[in-house]
Amino acid sequence: MAEKCESDKVSSSSSNLICPLCLDIFVEATILTSCGHTFCRRCLKKYDLTHQDLDHMVCPLCREITKLSVNRVDDLRLNVSINGCVDDYHAKCGGMNAVLENCQKCTACKSLKDAVSFCKTCNYYMCSECLHCHQHLTVVFEGHEIVSMDDVIEGKVSIGHLFEKCSIHKQENKDMFCEDCKVHVCHKCVLVDHQNHKIKNQVNFEQELRRKVTGLAQRCADKKAELEKNIQNIEIQRHEVHTAVQTLLDDVRQAYSIKAKELEENLRNLTDQIHALHNSFDDDLDVLKLKDRQRIKSICSSITLVDNDRLGHLETDTLSAHTLLCEELDTMLKEVTDHTSAEAIKKKAQEKRFKPADDTRLDLGSISEYTDHTSAEAIKKKAQEKRFKPADDTRLDLGSISGPDPKMEVIQRVALRGEMSGMARHSHSTVAIVYGDYAQGIDIIDSNGGKQRYSNISALSDMKCYDLMLQRDGALCVSTDTTEAHIYSRLGSRKATIHVRNNGIYVRVNRSPSDEIIITNYRKQVYIYDPTGSTLKHTVQTKHYTRQASTTRTGLIVTSSCWDDPRVVTVYDRDGNAGESLQAPWSVYLFAAVDEQDRVYVASVDRKNSSVVIRLYDLDGLNLKERVEFKALDMTLKDYWSFLVSLSPDMLACACGKNLYFIKVSL
């Protein structure tokens, strides 16, 4: 991508004025500040539509990250030099269409006169003088096939695929493409400079890219149709939900008609609660609908960028950009459509029941407060477990709607292939495990017990890593020793290295909900870096040695000293203010995890008695208020080092030594 242009001279070639995304002349050429690459502003806006959940933009050419403000692409600055060159080109070449119409010059001589014909045998455009030579030097040019430029422009004849001449071997066509170097070459260049490289015929390569884009376009259409059908199904389930909610409301009104008029206030309260329940179901369905619409919008925006009629003779930048766009779109199309959540919400509404209290009490009862969960599966489970419980006989009350007693159960135990060193959430049902000194590489393990090696970054397959964390854009942060952590892109290139100032034992990494990088190294500090790892934003001093740290959506930091003395879990704000610590006895180790609703789970591992008790806490300022103590779990955690992570509102994962446990939570 050219970003400098002399104001007094415009190149005879328009290639440096072409946007790598739309393959047209720049319109409002705009710079990505991190790397300096330039694109049309409208192309960047289309590209940004597929990444609205991020606070930055990843360059389609080099993958560098550019921070975006509230106005996103609109606040990026224009490339004044490129825009000036475009204006000069338009002025000297007769407007924008002159570039796109390719007013062809003679390529058979150096006169640069307008071409009047094309020789399909020589593969040259010819001016009138060159045409005269061709027609009269029959000894040299006999049998050559010549067509007029008028016929070419009007589409009456096709001149086939044209190749650029090699700048080194002047008479040779650059009709091959080196995938290793990402350049067009002639067959002599292949023999001299590109031996043992992966070489493809240029025509075949372009046809392969066109087939890929065509396939993606068809898959986009299929996925769009699937998502639109799912939206229709959501509306059908909404009707069933409304019917079930109305039935629940009718039951309450019937109970009210039997009771006395003094219950009117109680009736209004119940009605309000049911309306809130109705709204919460609507909100849940709207979330599902919005997600599908956003995916349609992202898919349509991406295919607009990659499905371009001008995907022809691609240079290095445009090839890289469109290859990466195709990869991103392919990933989006592989995402599974949620066909079940809307029906699950409907079943939740239909299973609500109202049970009148006995006749000795004069009160309708109450409906317990509904908690909004973003997980559709959690919504379904919550609904299925709701029941109406009569009030006791000592008060004027119908009863209440409530769920079963909170509980935890181990649903899967997985034997690991080595001693676990670090663990991170990979998805709502999978974790990533790293083994440190005891085994190489990273495993992705799901709640059904399935395992696969993490192969995106080949460099890590033989590297000793002690902890890891995955960012929202697929980047991976791993710690390799006592002072360093490395950030790799999802395609495997190293993006940054974080150097921790104070030498500790091993660097431990985590991420905040906003993708900040959280680092501890067994000292009395927590380091908070920006998502790129380039800027240390905060250093929080802690009262105790800190081995693990998690953060809430509001920025609070939940730390655990694990097995250090004292064994404590403490909450800090960014200024280092601390709440009251939870402290465990000498033989009990504490490991904490924060879920996506800012609830804090703390596992108490009693090595002496070989038992594990997990408690759930709510945040009260900087203090932890116990909400539930679950029954002891049947788990073997006898090692010093353990990890507890929240995968979803109703799923935890706990690992220790060579064992990994998936734990189902029911509240």
C-alpha positions, 0 to 999 in steps of 0.5 A: 500500500502506497502512502506517500505521493509526490504532488507534482507527478502522478504515476502512470499506473493506478495500482498505488491508488487502489483500495485493497478491500474494494479494489477500486480507486480510493474514496476518502482514503483513511489511515489505520493509525497503528500500522499506517495502512490505508483503505476507503472509509466506506470499506472500513465501515463495512469491515467494522460492522463485523466487529462491533463487540470490539473496542479496536480494529484489526488491520486486514493486511498486517493484523495490527490493532488500532484503538477505536473511539466512540465514533469508531471509523468516523474518528480515524484521520484521512490520508491527505497524501493519498487523497491528493494523489487521487485528485491529481489523477482524476484531474490529469486522466479525465476523472475517476472513470478514466482509471477504471475504464483503463484507457489502454496505451500501446505496449509494443513500443515506447510511444505511449500512444493510445492502442487501436488494436490488440494482438492475441498472439503477441499479447501486446496492445498496439498503436496505429504504427505498430499495427501497420508493421504487424500487417506488412511484416508478414515474414515475422507476423504472418498468422497473428490474430489481431482484434480492434480495441473498439471490439474489445471495449464493446465486448464483441471479442475477448482477449483472454487473460493478460499477464504482466511482463516480468521486470527481470526477464522482459519477454516472459509473462508473470503467469505464476504465483509464489504462495511463500513470497506472495508475488507473481513470477515468470517461470524463469524466476521460479527456477532462479529465486523460488526453487522449493517454493509452493508455486501455482499457475496464476489462472488456477490460483485466481479461479481457486479464489473465485470458487472459494468466494462463490462458495462463501457467498452461497453459504452466506445465503444459506446461513441468512435463510437459516437465521431468518427462519430461526427468528420466525420460530422465536416469534412462534415461541413468543406466542406460546410464552405469552399464552403460558404467562397469561394462564399463570395470571388467570390462576392468580386472578381466580384465587383473588376472586375467592379471597376477601377485598382486603387482598387487593394490594397483594393482588397488585403486587403479584400482578406487577411481578408477573408482568416483570416475569412476562417482560423478562421472557420477552427480553430473553427472546429479544436477546436471541433475536438480536444475536441472530440479526447481528450475525446476519448483518456481520455476514452480509457486510463481510460477503460484500467485501470479499465477493467483488467482481474485481477479484482478478490480478491481486497484488500482495496487499489485496491478496492478504486482505481478501484471504484474511477476510475469507477466513474470518467469514468462514469462521462466522459461517461455522458458528452453530445457530441456536435453534433451541433456546426460544423453545426452552423459554417457552417451556419455562413459561408453560411450566410455571404453576400457581398453587393456592394456599389453604383456606385458613390464610387470607393472602394470595401469596407471592412470585419469587423475583426472576433473575435474568440470565443470558444463557438460554440453557440457564433460563430453561433450567430456572423455569423448569425448576420453579414451583409454587410453595404454600405459605405456612399457616401462621400468616395471611399468605397464599405462598410463593413460587420458588425453585429447588434447593441450590446444589452442585454436582460433578458431571464429568471427570477427565484424566489429564495427560500430565500435571496441570500447570494452568487453565483458562475458559475456552467457551461455555463448555470447554477449557484450555489446559497447559502442562508446564514442566510435565508435558508439552502443548495445550489441550482443549477439553469439553464437558463431555470428556472430549480432548483435542490439541490446540494447534493454532500456534505451532511454536507452542507445541514444544514450548514450556508454558505455565499459564494461559489466557484467551482473548475475545478476538482469539489471541492467546497470552501464555507465560513462559517463565518468571518474568515474561508473557507472550501474546500470539494472534489466532493465526500464530504470529507473536504480537507482543511480549510483556516483561514483568518488572519484579521477579517472582516465581511464575507469571500467572495471566487472566483477562478482565471482561473488557479484555485487559490482561491481568498478571500476578507473579506470587508477589504483593502486586497485581499488574493490569495491562491493556489488551495489546500488552503494550501499556501497563495501566495499573499496579495494585498493591495487595496486602498478601502474596497473590497467586491468582486474580480475577476481575469483575465487570465493574473493575474490582479485583478478586485475589487469592493467596491459595496455599500461602500463609495466610490463606485468604481471598480478598477484593480490591479496587483499582486504587488498592483499597481492600475489603475484609478478607476471607481466611481459611484454616492452616490445612485448607487452600482457597481458590476463587473464580468470578462468573459473568454475573460478578458472583464469586465462587470460592473452593476450600480444598482441605488436603488433610481430610481430602474434601472440597467445599465450594461457596457462592458469594455476592459482592457487597462493596469490597466485601464478600457476602456468603449466599450459598454453601454447597455440599462437599463434592466427591473430588480428589484434590490433593495437590498444592496447585488447583484452578477454579474457573467459571464457564457459564452461570451454571457451569464451573471447571476445577482442575488439580494435578492430573484431574479435571472436573466439570461441575453443574451449578443449580441455584 
